[in-house]
């Protein structure tokens, strides 16, 4: 990886006999990588934690483990900058280790020194702390058998290398956290039992889960990048447009409504849609939409207008729990099989009872509110409440009710739908999405996504491809840290700009990095390159990028800088 490559270059360019990097692992700091040290040296020096005779870890008054030797002193951050063997940056250096054996007892600055470097014949030794922020997480060790290999200038140079290693470690840690966060969201999204879709602000579907694809009979590849209005029933187009306008304008954060989709085979699919806008730095990024197939429920509701015989057939065949109560007593005179399955009751246990006697309602105030709506409007649509359908189990339910006549007598028809699981999955998706967004917005590194519209054929000649990449590539997503790289104060000011807008002709380092993506076969990679910042000063950047190529065309590139 990057750290091993840095170590290899340091040894090759400096000619030191042995170099190594220690990194924190638990409470100890074993060697993460080394070149030139003997197996015996690494075996004896690999662990720094002090232990008592009983093998237990020894700690100081603050609970920190006691670390042995000069390495332990540097890693603990307790060096004395006034001492000639230490620098203000916390590094240790010595050009003749034999002198350390002659230190008087009162001048010994290490805990339990073992003089292993002296025994192995190393004259010059330097220990450089590696920091992530203000925290020491490891050290860079440089050993040579010759004396006088270091001076103050070279120590400052190696401390700069230690800083670079710390930056590389932080970027690797951030990249791993980003991959884990995205994987968690993708799993929640893909495993949702109800249809779930991410829709861009341009109405095009970015991602569809398997449940939604099954609902409409399409493969995901057929739906991706398709305008969602193309699969919306013609009579519901204006409703869909209006809901999206209010969401994107910020008039509401969440909308719930019913609409019809058109299946691939032409069938109409009724759905209950819950959609909310997802923001990125205060601006709409996309809509996260939950789609529940309610075709069967709609068929049952429409059957109420048919003859009693047809009504009863639909009533009994409905997969949704349904019941008929008399008026005004409110006693159950009929329930369908779906309600009996949902409640775990027998038909004779329910017939003739009221809802109060059955103990279904957990919140009497909700029952009073729904009754008031019925008396005022004669019907209720999607009244949301909690019901205890079976003993000890509370379900989150949507209830619809309407007054009907059977054989000339007034009754109340009730239809219930259990949305407990949908609520849990919706919350899980929202939590996962929020964590993903929080990570991007709070990252100190630039996190970005470039989209190509239309996608670029990857088999073009190199210079033609580079020109197309600069012209068609647009920065579709980034955080404030990414905006600063291009001289903008916030992400809102840079999102939507083309690579042509953001790349100067004189910026040969950045142009070469784009060209090398072609030469590298569009594989995921981490590269280092030199560019110029907005102030014109040179900058050295480390960029991790993941190109997405589909059917021979570059669609987008994700990355972190």
Secondary structure, 3 states (H helix, E strand, C coil): CHHHHHHHHHHHHHCCCEEEEEECECCECCEEEEECCCHHHHHHHCCCECECCCCCECECCCCCECECHHHHHHHHCCCCCCCCCECCCCCEEECCHHHHHHCCHHHCCCCCCCCHHHHCCCCEEEEEEEEECCEEEEEEEEEECCCCCCCHHHHHHHHHHHHHHHHHHHHHHHHHHHHHHHHHHHHHHHHCCCEEEEEECCCEEEEECHHHHHHHCCCHHHHCCCEHHHHECHHHHHHHHHHHHHHHCCCCCEEEEEEEEECCCCCEEEEEEEEEEEEECCEEEEEEEEEEECHHHHHHHHHHHCCHHHHHHHHHHCCCEEEEEECCCCCEEEECHHHHHHHCCCHHHHCCCCHHHHCCECCHHHHHHHHHHHHHHCEEEEEEEEEEEECCEEEEEEEEEEEEEECCEEEEEEEEEECHHHHHHHHHHHHHHHHHHHHHHHCCCCEEEEEEEEEEECCCCHHHHHHHHHHHEEEEEECHHHHHHCCCCCHHHCCCCEHHHHCCCCCHHHHHHHHHHHHCCCCCEEEEEEEECCCCCEEEEEEEEEEEEECCEEEEEEEEC
